[in-house]
Amino acid sequence: MNEQSHPLMVHLQQILPLLAKEIYSTPLAFLRENVQNAFDAIRLQRYRERLANISGSQHKIEVIITGTEVTIADTGIGMTADDMKRYYWSLGETGKGTQEAKDAGVVGTFGIGGMANFGVADELRLISRTANDSPAVVSTVRRDELSTSQDCVFYSQDNTPGPRGTTVVAKLSQALPFDTARSYLHSIVRFVDIPLFINGERISGEEPPWENADRYHADHKYGTTFTGSSNNVSLVCNVSIDLTGRPTVSFGEVSIGGQLVPCAGILQPRGEALSTYRHGFKLADVGISSIYGLSGHINCAVLRPTAGRDTLDSDSKGLLQRCVEIVEKAITEVLSSTPELVDSNVSLFRYVLNHGQYDILKFATVRTYGLTDRTPLGDIRELAKSNEVFYTVGQDPAIMEVFSKQGKIVVLLSTDNYRRRCEEEFLKRFCSAKVLDADIMAVREIPESELSEKEYGLISGIEAILRVRYLLDSARVRPVELTRNAVVWVSPTETTSYIVIWVDMRHPHIKKLIDYKGSRGYGALIDLFVRDYIFPLIKNAIPSVTSDGFEVLLKRLQSRMEIMRIDLDDIRAMQDFGIEIPVAEIQRVSVSSTIVASEISIRRADVFNANQIQARASEQGIDVAKEMVVPEANIPPQVQSIKHALAQLEIPEKVLDFTVLERDLSPWISGFYIALTSDAYSYYREIIERSPRLEFVWGGYRGSYLFFEREEAVLYYDIEFSTLLRPKGGDLAATGAITSMREPLFVKDNIFLPIPSEFVVYFVPITDPIRLVVRHEMLTPETQSTLVE
């Protein structure tokens, strides 16, 4: 059998368009690749000059665009005829794979050569010199003459003096708009340190964002230096975060397999592609996976583009992704460890969820039922050691109210999916929390025949308060036994025209309340019980708090001008509506302030040392000894002197500390005192100045100051704490009342109430701030009469 053979046939006219489609698909790609070649040629020349200790050389790249002709000239190493033949007019071989090229830091590595230019060019001409004023090698190729079997590359020599370097002159198949070319090229070379001119305008040399990175951290309050690793990549980065939770991260080098590599970056959450560079020359915009939406700029000596130049190779992408993973670890560490920031960046919770690091969320805060302030999860974790914890995404508020009254902690989960799942996992893992999904039922209604006189009086008193104080005629109170250790519950029925309120008569709280029947403070205690236990369950049914409530209130006031209290705002509103009420009738109405809830925080700096009274007086220009104090019988002069001094002083602190005085002034002045809120002072100053008898009543999460005149409560000042009150020392029970032997202290613009010594730890901070919720209200004698007789 005869064997035949032949060389591989290549039809350039068909192959080149296919090759150009992937690499030089547009005149802009042609411009980019030839400018990159010029950039590499100058980097090689600079490298040789450094080795030869040559200084002072001026390098530049010039691009000139006139219609379909584009000229790109550089001052690089230049090419000989052999270089052109071997590297430029060939496919698959490159002169940039040498050690010299690697040390010089060139960008190109693929060896595509000049043939691919014919995807957009009809003719190419190269003029190149390897030394200044040496003869130039000129080669010319036309697209329609390309052949693998016939001569198509023609060389000549130009002896005209000229600078070292290479000039590429291309005649394009279509015109290249100058504005488009300039904008495109500027985005690629803007951070290059080699001067590059396009039609005489320099578009390179801008300061790269990764240089002088401290400017991006300057205004950020929170930050740290973080060292981390991912696989074989290690990175030291600076991370800072502004007050809104927005992070900024910068770094200057990475370690790959133990070898340091120049790699500078500046990253911020922009939600865009990441711009990548090599020696300031832009390679590509790359999409990376980032929980925090990071993007920005990375300039790294080992990044490599693909042949198509629209992205990076897989190794480069892997390096970038590992850098981002380390950076996100750094951001997470700062956010999660800074209480002021942990709630500010929602992406933190997505990161925690993805990595299962729920334990780092101790400073993240959650809503807890019954408290205005959000509570850190770490605090919930501590509270869970002695309290049951439940969580819900929107359970019936009435159930939450009942659970809260039992001392249980009810956490309302976030509506954000990632955050909610993180909160739930933390509560389940570290707080043994359970889902709040239980209903409350009345297992037995207690017949009237089984009720004692005191128990029946309690039921009647509650109904009276609801009718008189809350304008609720439709309430029916039923004595029952409830499940879930509930104190009270409202039956969720819509079939009756009245509200059924269940009260568990066997509950310890109710029994304790019944035992106070006949005491001087009983009426006030029942009033507080209705407000704190029943009102939250029925408030939507009370006319004065519903959308049409004001109209109902007006009708009640006109039809039944009973002796009741109304708010000042209601009187003004009635006048605004033009409703005439005789002055005599208004005078019969006992007017009080609205129930006010004020949240206060007491820090250690809010405690005023009584030893500083004289110094504070001097600061305020007050001579406390100038006016004579009228002596009071049976009161030591020093006590009178201190009271006289306090009455003239402005004391903005919230707590007075008289435990520090060397001389014991008890029972007149001793221990600690807490200031009234500013609104309470304005409302009740005149009442407290009348020196009413003062009691402190406590139970559960609340302690109340009750003021009595003529044996009836006229004012209460109620304080809600974040923990259950447990009296320190002595034989006091978990609930009870004590009469204060100390009187309030008056300062220039406020009044300080004595803090019972058994409860000082709940009012006076040692290190961490103490947060309190204060409510206050005047009481009327009319409701008391239904309760104490």
C-alpha positions in Angstrom: 0.0 0.0 0.0 1.4 3.4 -1.0 1.6 5.9 1.9 0.9 9.6 1.2 1.6 12.5 3.6 1.1 16.3 3.6 1.5 19.2 6.1 -1.4 20.5 8.2 -3.4 22.9 6.0 -4.3 26.3 7.6 -6.6 28.7 5.8 -5.8 32.0 7.4 -8.7 33.8 5.8 -11.1 31.5 7.7 -9.1 31.0 10.9 -8.2 34.6 11.6 -11.8 35.8 11.9 -12.6 33.0 14.3 -9.5 33.8 16.4 -10.2 37.5 16.3 -13.8 36.9 17.4 -12.5 35.5 20.7 -9.7 38.0 21.2 -9.8 41.1 19.1 -13.5 41.2 18.5 -13.7 45.0 18.3 -11.3 47.9 17.5 -11.3 48.6 21.3 -9.9 45.1 22.0 -7.2 45.8 19.3 -6.4 49.0 21.1 -6.1 47.4 24.5 -3.8 44.5 23.4 -1.4 46.7 21.5 -1.2 49.3 24.4 -0.5 46.3 26.7 2.3 45.2 24.4 3.8 48.8 24.6 3.4 48.7 28.4 5.3 45.4 28.6 8.0 46.6 26.3 8.6 49.6 28.5 8.6 47.5 31.7 11.3 45.3 30.2 13.4 48.3 29.2 13.1 49.8 32.7 14.2 46.5 34.2 17.3 46.4 32.0 18.1 50.0 32.9 17.8 49.2 36.6 20.2 46.3 36.2 22.6 48.6 34.3 22.3 51.4 36.8 21.0 53.7 34.1 18.8 56.5 35.3 17.0 59.5 33.9 15.3 57.7 30.9 12.0 59.1 30.0 9.4 56.6 28.8 5.9 57.1 27.3 3.2 55.6 25.1 1.5 57.7 22.5 -1.7 56.8 20.8 -3.0 58.7 17.8 -6.4 58.0 16.3 -7.5 59.6 13.0 -10.6 57.9 11.5 -9.6 54.4 10.5 -5.9 54.8 11.2 -4.5 54.1 14.7 -0.9 54.6 15.7 0.6 53.2 19.0 4.2 54.1 19.8 6.3 53.2 22.8 9.9 53.7 24.1 10.3 50.0 25.0 13.0 47.4 24.1 12.1 47.4 20.4 12.3 44.4 18.1 14.7 43.0 15.5 13.6 41.5 12.3 14.1 38.1 13.9 12.0 39.1 16.9 9.2 40.2 14.6 9.3 37.0 12.7 9.6 34.7 15.7 7.2 36.4 18.1 5.0 39.0 16.4 4.2 37.4 13.0 3.6 33.9 14.4 1.1 32.1 16.5 1.8 30.3 19.8 5.2 31.6 20.7 6.0 34.4 23.0 9.1 36.3 24.2 7.3 37.2 27.5 7.8 33.7 29.0 11.4 34.3 30.0 12.7 34.8 33.5 13.6 38.4 32.5 10.0 39.1 31.5 8.7 37.6 34.8 11.1 39.7 36.9 10.2 42.8 34.9 6.5 42.1 35.6 5.0 42.0 32.1 1.3 41.5 31.7 1.0 39.5 28.5 1.9 35.8 28.4 -0.1 34.1 25.6 1.9 34.6 22.4 -1.1 35.2 20.2 1.1 37.5 18.1 0.0 40.2 15.6 -2.0 37.9 13.3 -5.1 38.3 15.4 -5.0 42.0 14.7 -6.4 41.2 11.3 -9.8 40.5 12.9 -10.3 44.3 12.8 -7.4 45.6 10.6 -6.9 45.6 6.8 -3.2 46.5 7.0 -0.5 46.6 9.7 2.9 48.3 9.7 5.6 47.9 12.4 8.6 50.3 12.8 11.0 49.2 15.6 14.4 50.1 16.9 16.4 48.3 19.6 18.6 51.4 20.3 18.3 55.1 19.9 19.0 56.3 16.3 19.7 52.8 15.1 18.3 51.7 11.8 14.6 50.8 12.1 13.2 47.5 11.0 9.9 48.0 9.1 7.5 45.2 8.3 4.2 45.5 6.4 1.4 43.0 6.1 -1.9 43.3 4.3 -4.9 41.2 5.2 -5.9 40.2 1.7 -2.3 38.9 1.1 -2.1 36.6 4.1 -0.8 33.2 3.2 0.9 30.2 4.7 2.5 29.2 1.4 3.3 32.5 -0.2 5.4 35.4 1.0 3.1 38.0 2.7 5.3 39.7 5.4 7.7 42.2 3.8 10.6 43.8 5.6 12.6 46.9 4.9 15.1 49.2 6.7 14.7 52.8 7.6 17.9 54.7 8.4 16.1 57.9 9.6 17.2 58.7 13.2 14.6 58.0 15.8 14.1 56.8 19.4 14.3 53.2 20.6 10.9 51.5 20.7 8.1 50.2 18.5 5.4 51.9 16.5 2.3 50.0 15.3 0.3 51.6 12.5 -3.0 50.0 11.7 -5.6 50.7 9.1 -8.9 49.4 10.5 -11.8 48.0 8.6 -14.0 50.5 10.4 -13.5 53.9 12.0 -12.8 54.0 15.8 -14.7 56.9 17.4 -12.2 59.0 19.4 -14.4 59.6 22.5 -15.3 56.0 22.8 -11.6 55.0 22.5 -10.5 57.6 25.0 -13.0 56.5 27.7 -12.3 52.9 27.2 -8.5 53.2 27.3 -8.6 55.6 30.3 -10.4 52.9 32.4 -7.5 50.5 31.6 -4.5 52.7 32.1 -5.6 55.4 34.5 -3.5 54.0 37.3 -0.4 53.1 35.2 2.7 55.0 36.2 3.9 55.2 32.6 2.8 58.4 30.8 0.2 57.5 28.1 -1.1 60.1 25.7 -4.0 59.8 23.4 -4.0 62.4 20.7 -1.8 64.5 22.9 -3.8 64.2 26.1 -2.4 62.3 29.1 -4.8 59.8 30.5 -2.6 57.8 32.9 -0.8 58.6 36.2 -3.8 58.9 38.6 -3.1 57.9 42.2 -4.3 54.3 42.6 -6.9 53.7 45.3 -4.7 51.0 47.0 -2.0 53.6 47.7 -2.3 55.8 50.8 -5.2 53.6 51.9 -5.2 55.2 55.3 -7.4 58.0 53.8 -10.3 55.5 53.6 -10.0 54.7 57.3 -9.5 58.2 58.6 -13.1 59.0 59.6 -14.0 55.5 60.9 -14.3 55.1 64.7 -14.0 51.4 64.8 -11.2 49.3 63.4 -8.4 46.7 63.9 -5.6 44.9 62.1 -6.6 41.3 61.3 -4.5 38.3 60.3 -6.2 35.4 58.7 -5.8 32.6 56.2 -7.8 30.5 53.8 -6.2 27.4 52.4 -2.6 28.3 51.3 -3.3 32.1 51.3 -2.5 34.3 54.3 -3.4 38.0 54.6 -2.8 40.9 57.0 -5.5 43.5 56.5 -6.7 46.7 58.1 -10.4 46.9 58.6 -12.5 49.8 59.8 -16.2 50.4 60.0 -18.1 53.7 60.1 -21.1 54.5 62.4 -23.6 53.1 59.8 -21.9 49.7 59.8 -20.2 50.2 56.4 -16.8 48.4 56.4 -13.6 49.4 54.5 -10.7 46.9 54.2 -7.2 47.5 52.8 -4.1 45.3 52.5 -0.7 45.5 50.8 0.6 41.9 50.3 -0.5 38.3 50.5 1.4 35.1 51.3 0.8 32.3 48.9 2.2 29.0 50.1 4.5 30.9 52.5 5.8 33.3 49.8 5.0 37.0 50.0 3.5 38.5 46.9 2.8 42.2 46.3 -1.0 42.4 46.3 -2.6 45.6 47.3 -6.4 46.1 47.7 -9.1 48.4 48.9 -12.5 46.8 49.3 -15.9 48.2 50.3 -19.5 47.0 50.0 -20.6 48.4 46.6 -22.3 45.4 45.2 -20.3 45.7 41.9 -17.7 43.6 40.1 -14.2 43.7 41.5 -11.7 45.6 39.3 -8.4 43.8 39.0 -5.0 45.1 37.9 -1.4 44.0 37.4 1.1 46.7 38.0 -1.7 49.3 37.7 -2.8 47.9 34.2 -6.4 46.8 34.4 -7.0 43.2 33.6 -10.7 42.7 34.0 -13.8 43.3 36.2 -14.4 40.0 38.0 -17.5 38.8 39.8 -16.7 37.3 43.2 -18.9 35.7 45.9 -19.2 38.2 48.9 -21.8 38.1 51.7 -21.0 41.7 52.4 -21.3 42.8 48.8 -17.6 43.7 48.6 -16.0 45.2 45.6 -13.3 47.7 44.8 -9.7 47.4 43.4 -7.0 44.7 43.8 -3.6 45.2 42.2 -1.6 41.9 42.3 1.6 40.8 40.5 0.4 37.2 40.0 -3.0 37.8 38.5 -3.4 36.5 35.0 -6.1 37.3 32.4 -7.6 34.7 30.1 -6.8 34.9 26.4 -10.0 36.7 25.8 -9.1 39.4 28.3 -12.6 39.6 29.7 -11.9 37.7 32.9 -9.1 36.0 34.9 -7.9 32.4 34.9 -9.1 30.0 37.5 -6.0 30.3 39.7 -6.3 34.1 39.9 -10.0 33.9 40.7 -9.3 31.4 43.4 -6.7 33.7 44.9 -9.2 36.6 44.9 -11.9 34.5 46.5 -9.6 33.4 49.3 -8.6 37.0 49.9 -12.3 38.0 50.2 -13.0 35.2 52.6 -10.2 36.4 54.9 -11.5 40.0 54.6 -15.0 39.0 55.5 -13.7 37.2 58.6 -12.1 40.4 59.6 -15.3 42.4 59.0 -17.3 39.9 61.0 -14.9 40.0 63.9 -15.1 43.8 64.3 -18.9 44.0 63.8 -19.7 41.2 66.2 -17.3 42.3 68.9 -18.5 46.0 68.9 -21.9 46.5 70.7 -22.4 49.8 68.9 -22.1 48.1 65.5 -23.5 44.6 65.7 -27.0 45.7 64.8 -26.0 48.1 62.0 -25.0 45.7 59.2 -27.7 43.2 58.2 -25.1 41.2 56.2 -23.4 40.1 59.5 -26.4 37.8 60.2 -26.2 36.3 56.7 -22.5 35.6 57.4 -23.2 34.0 60.8 -26.0 31.9 59.3 -23.8 30.6 56.5 -20.9 29.8 58.8 -22.9 28.6 61.8 -21.1 31.0 64.2 -24.1 31.9 66.3 -22.0 32.2 69.5 -20.4 35.5 68.3 -23.8 37.3 68.5 -23.8 38.0 72.2 -24.0 41.8 71.5 -26.7 41.5 68.9 -30.0 42.8 70.4 -33.5 41.5 70.3 -36.9 42.8 71.2 -38.2 41.4 74.5 -41.8 41.8 75.4 -42.5 44.5 78.0 -39.3 46.4 77.6 -38.7 49.5 75.5 -34.9 48.9 75.1 -33.6 46.1 73.0 -31.8 43.4 75.0 -28.4 41.9 74.0 -28.5 38.2 73.3 -25.7 37.7 75.8 -27.9 39.2 78.5 -30.7 36.9 77.5 -28.2 34.0 77.9 -27.4 35.0 81.4 -31.1 35.6 82.3 -31.9 32.1 80.9 -29.9 30.6 83.8 -32.7 31.5 86.2 -35.7 32.3 83.8 -37.5 30.4 81.1 -37.1 31.9 77.6 -39.6 31.8 74.8 -39.5 33.2 71.3 -42.1 34.2 68.8 -42.5 35.9 65.5 -45.8 37.5 66.2 -47.8 35.5 68.8 -50.9 36.9 70.3 -49.7 39.8 72.5 -52.1 38.7 75.2 -50.2 35.4 75.6 -46.9 37.3 75.7 -48.3 39.5 78.4 -49.3 36.5 80.5 -45.9 34.8 80.1 -44.1 38.1 80.9 -46.1 38.5 84.1 -44.9 35.1 85.2 -41.3 36.2 85.0 -40.7 34.4 81.7 -38.7 36.1 79.0 -40.5 36.5 75.7 -38.3 37.4 72.7 -39.9 38.8 69.6 -37.8 37.6 66.6 -36.8 39.9 63.8 -38.8 40.0 60.5 -35.6 39.9 58.5 -35.1 36.2 57.4 -31.4 35.9 58.1 -31.5 37.8 61.4 -34.5 35.9 62.6 -32.9 32.5 61.9 -29.7 33.6 63.7 -31.7 34.8 66.7 -33.7 31.6 66.8 -30.5 29.4 66.7 -28.8 31.4 69.4 -31.8 31.2 71.7 -32.3 27.5 71.1 -28.6 26.6 71.5 -27.5 28.9 74.4 -30.7 29.8 76.2 -32.7 26.5 75.9 -35.5 28.7 74.5 -38.8 27.3 73.3 -41.3 28.4 70.8 -44.2 30.4 72.3 -47.1 28.3 71.0 -49.2 27.5 74.0 -52.8 28.5 74.6 -54.2 29.4 78.0 -57.4 27.8 79.2 -59.8 28.0 82.1 -60.0 24.5 83.5 -62.7 25.3 86.0 -64.9 28.3 86.8 -65.2 28.8 90.5 -68.8 29.1 91.7 -69.8 32.2 93.6 -70.6 30.0 96.6 -67.0 29.0 97.0 -65.7 32.6 97.0 -64.8 34.3 100.3 -66.0 37.8 101.1 -62.6 39.2 100.2 -62.4 37.2 97.0 -65.8 38.5 95.9 -64.7 42.0 96.9 -61.7 41.7 94.6 -63.8 40.7 91.6 -66.3 43.6 92.3 -63.4 46.1 92.7 -61.8 45.1 89.4 -65.1 45.5 87.6 -65.7 48.9 89.3 -62.2 50.2 88.2 -62.8 49.0 84.6 -66.2 50.8 84.6 -65.2 54.0 86.2 -61.6 54.5 85.3 -61.6 52.8 81.8 -65.2 53.5 80.7 -65.7 49.8 80.1 -69.2 48.7 81.0 -69.0 45.5 79.0 -66.4 43.7 81.1 -67.3 40.6 83.2 -64.7 39.3 85.6 -64.9 35.5 86.2 -63.1 33.6 89.0 -61.4 30.6 87.5 -58.4 28.2 87.6 -56.1 28.8 84.6 -53.5 26.7 82.9 -49.9 27.8 82.2 -49.7 29.5 85.6 -51.5 32.5 84.2 -52.7 35.2 86.6 -55.4 36.6 84.3 -56.6 35.8 80.8 -59.2 37.3 78.4 -61.4 34.7 76.6 -61.0 35.2 72.8 -64.7 35.0 72.0 -66.6 37.0 69.5 -70.0 35.6 70.2 -70.9 37.7 73.2 -71.4 41.5 73.6 -69.2 41.7 76.6 -65.5 40.9 77.5 -64.9 38.0 79.8 -61.8 38.4 82.0 -60.6 35.3 83.8 -58.8 35.7 87.1 -57.1 32.7 88.6 -58.2 32.9 92.3 -55.7 30.1 93.3 -52.7 32.0 92.0 -50.2 33.2 94.7 -50.2 36.7 93.3 -54.0 36.9 93.6 -53.9 35.4 97.1 -51.3 38.0 98.2 -53.5 40.7 96.7 -56.6 39.5 98.5 -54.6 39.5 101.8 -54.2 43.3 101.5 -57.9 43.8 101.7 -58.7 46.5 104.2 -55.2 48.0 104.2 -54.6 51.6 103.5 -52.8 50.9 100.2 -55.3 48.3 99.0 -57.1 50.6 96.5 -53.8 51.7 94.9 -52.6 48.1 94.6 -55.8 47.0 92.9 -55.5 50.0 90.6 -51.9 49.0 89.7 -53.0 45.3 89.2 -55.7 46.3 86.7 -53.3 48.6 84.8 -50.4 46.2 84.6 -52.2 42.8 84.3 -55.6 43.4 82.7 -55.2 46.6 80.7 -52.6 45.2 78.2 -55.1 42.3 77.4 -58.1 44.5 76.8 -56.7 47.9 75.7 -58.1 47.6 72.1 -61.6 47.3 73.6 -61.3 50.5 75.7 -63.0 53.4 74.0 -60.3 56.0 74.9 -57.6 54.0 73.1 -59.5 53.1 70.0 -59.8 55.1 66.8 -63.3 56.3 67.7 -62.6 56.4 71.4 -62.6 60.1 71.8 -66.2 60.4 70.5 -67.2 57.7 73.0 -65.4 59.5 75.8 -67.2 62.8 75.0 -70.6 61.2 75.1 -69.8 59.6 78.4 -68.7 62.9 79.8 -71.9 64.7 78.6 -74.3 62.0 79.6 -72.8 61.0 82.9 -70.8 63.9 84.5 -69.5 61.6 87.2 -66.7 62.4 89.5 -63.9 61.0 87.5 -60.5 62.1 86.2 -59.8 63.0 82.7 -56.5 64.1 81.0 -55.6 67.7 80.4 -55.3 66.9 76.7 -58.9 65.6 76.6 -60.1 69.0 78.1 -58.2 70.9 75.4 -59.7 68.6 72.7 -63.2 69.1 74.0 -62.7 72.9 73.7 -61.3 72.4 70.2 -64.5 70.6 69.3 -66.6 73.5 70.6 -68.2 71.5 73.4 -69.4 73.7 76.2 -68.9 72.3 79.7 -69.8 74.6 82.7 -66.8 75.7 84.7 -68.5 74.4 87.8 -68.6 70.9 86.3 -65.0 71.1 85.2 -64.0 72.0 88.7 -65.7 68.8 89.9 -63.5 66.7 87.6 -60.3 65.6 89.3 -57.7 66.4 86.7 -54.4 64.5 86.5 -51.6 64.0 84.1 -51.6 61.3 81.5 -50.0 57.9 82.4 -46.5 58.6 81.3 -43.9 56.0 80.5 -40.3 57.3 80.6 -37.2 55.2 80.0 -34.1 56.3 81.9 -30.6 54.9 82.1 -28.4 55.3 85.2 -24.7 55.1 84.8 -22.1 55.2 87.5 -21.3 58.8 86.5 -25.0 59.7 87.3 -24.4 59.1 91.1 -23.6 62.3 93.0 -21.4 62.1 96.0 -22.9 64.1 98.9 -19.4 65.1 100.0 -19.3 67.3 96.9 -22.2 69.5 97.9 -19.9 72.4 99.0 -17.8 72.1 95.9 -20.8 72.0 93.6 -22.2 75.1 95.3 -18.9 76.9 94.7 -19.0 75.9 91.0 -22.5 77.4 90.7 -21.6 80.6 92.6 -23.9 79.8 95.6 -23.0 80.9 99.1 -24.9 78.3 101.1 -24.1 80.0 104.4 -25.3 83.5 103.3 -28.9 83.0 104.4 -29.7 82.0 107.9 -31.5 78.7 108.3 -34.5 78.9 110.6 -34.0 76.2 113.2 -36.4 73.3 113.3 -37.2 71.5 116.5 -35.7 68.0 116.9 -33.7 68.2 113.6 -29.9 68.5 113.9 -28.4 71.7 112.5 -26.2 69.7 110.1 -29.3 68.1 108.5 -31.0 71.5 108.2 -27.8 72.9 106.6 -27.6 70.1 104.0 -31.3 70.5 103.1 -30.8 74.2 102.8 -27.8 73.8 100.5 -29.5 71.1 98.3 -32.5 73.4 97.8 -30.3 75.9 96.1 -28.3 73.5 93.9 -28.8 72.3 90.4 -28.0 68.6 90.5 -28.3 66.9 87.1 -27.2 63.5 88.4 -30.0 60.9 88.9 -28.9 59.4 92.2 -27.7 61.1 95.5 -25.3 59.1 97.6 -25.3 59.9 101.3 -23.6 56.7 102.4 -20.3 58.4 102.0 -20.8 60.9 104.8 -18.7 60.3 107.9 -21.4 61.5 110.3 -24.6 59.4 110.5 -27.6 61.6 109.9 -30.2 58.9 109.9 -33.2 58.8 110.1 -33.3 62.2 108.5 -30.8 61.8 105.7 -29.1 58.5 104.8 -28.5 56.0 102.0 -29.4 56.7 98.4 -32.0 58.8 96.7 -33.3 58.7 93.1 -34.4 61.8 91.1 -37.9 62.1 89.7 -38.2 62.4 85.9 -38.5 66.0 84.7 -42.2 65.5 83.8 -43.0 63.9 87.1 -41.4 66.8 88.9 -43.5 69.4 87.0 -46.7 67.4 87.6 -46.3 66.5 91.3 -44.0 69.0 92.9 -46.8 70.7 94.9 -48.2 67.4 96.1 -44.8 66.1 97.4 -44.1 69.5 99.0 -47.1 68.8 101.3 -45.1 66.0 102.8 -47.6 63.1 102.2 -46.8 59.8 103.8 -44.6 57.6 101.6 -44.6 53.9 101.1 -42.6 51.6 98.8 -44.5 48.7 97.4 -42.8 45.9 95.4 -43.5 42.7 93.5 -42.3 41.0 90.4 -40.4 43.4 88.1 -41.9 46.5 89.7 -41.4 48.8 92.6 -43.8 51.7 93.3 -43.6 54.8 95.5 -47.1 55.5 96.9 -48.0 58.8 98.4 -50.9 59.0 101.0 -52.9 62.0 102.2 -55.7 61.5 104.7 -55.0 57.7 104.6 -55.7 57.5 100.8 -53.3 57.1 98.0 -53.0 60.2 95.9 -50.0 59.5 93.7 -47.9 56.6 92.6 -44.5 56.6 91.0 -44.0 53.2 89.4 -40.6 51.8 88.3 -40.2 48.7 86.1 -36.8 46.9 86.3 -35.2 44.4 84.0 -34.9 41.8 86.7 -37.2 40.4 89.4 -36.9 42.3 92.7 -35.5 40.3 95.5 -35.0 42.2 98.7 -31.4 42.0 100.0 -31.0 41.0 103.7 -33.6 41.0 106.4 -36.9 39.0 106.3 -38.7 40.8 103.6 -40.8 38.7 101.3 -40.8 38.7 97.4 -43.8 41.1 97.5 -44.8 43.6 100.1 -44.8 47.2 101.2 -42.8 49.3 103.7 -43.3 52.8 105.0 -40.4 55.1 104.4 -38.8 56.7 107.5 -36.9 59.1 105.3 -38.5 62.1 103.5 -37.8 63.1 99.9 -34.9 65.6 99.4 -35.5 68.8 97.4 -33.0 70.4 95.1 -33.4 73.5 93.0 -35.2 71.9 90.0 -36.1 68.4 91.2 -37.0 66.0 94.0 -35.1 62.9 95.1 -37.0 60.0 96.6 -35.3 57.7 99.2 -34.3 54.3 97.9 -35.0 51.5 100.4 -31.7 50.0 101.5 -32.9 46.5 100.6 -33.3 47.5 96.9 -30.3 49.7 96.4 -28.6 47.2 94.0 -31.5 47.7 91.5 -31.2 51.5 91.4 -27.5 52.2 91.8 -25.0 50.9 89.1 -21.7 49.4 90.0 -20.2 49.1 86.5 -22.9 48.5 83.8 -25.7 51.0 83.3 -29.1 50.3 84.9 -32.1 50.9 82.7 -35.5 51.6 84.2 -39.0 52.3 82.9 -40.9 54.9 85.0 -44.7 55.4 85.0 -46.6 57.8 87.2 -50.1 58.9 87.8 -52.4 60.7 90.2 -55.0 58.6 91.9 -58.5 59.7 92.7 -60.5 58.9 95.8 -63.6 57.9 93.9 -62.2 54.5 92.7 -60.7 53.9 96.2 -64.1 53.9 97.9 -65.2 50.9 95.9 -62.2 48.9 97.0 -61.5 49.5 100.7 -65.0 49.3 102.3 
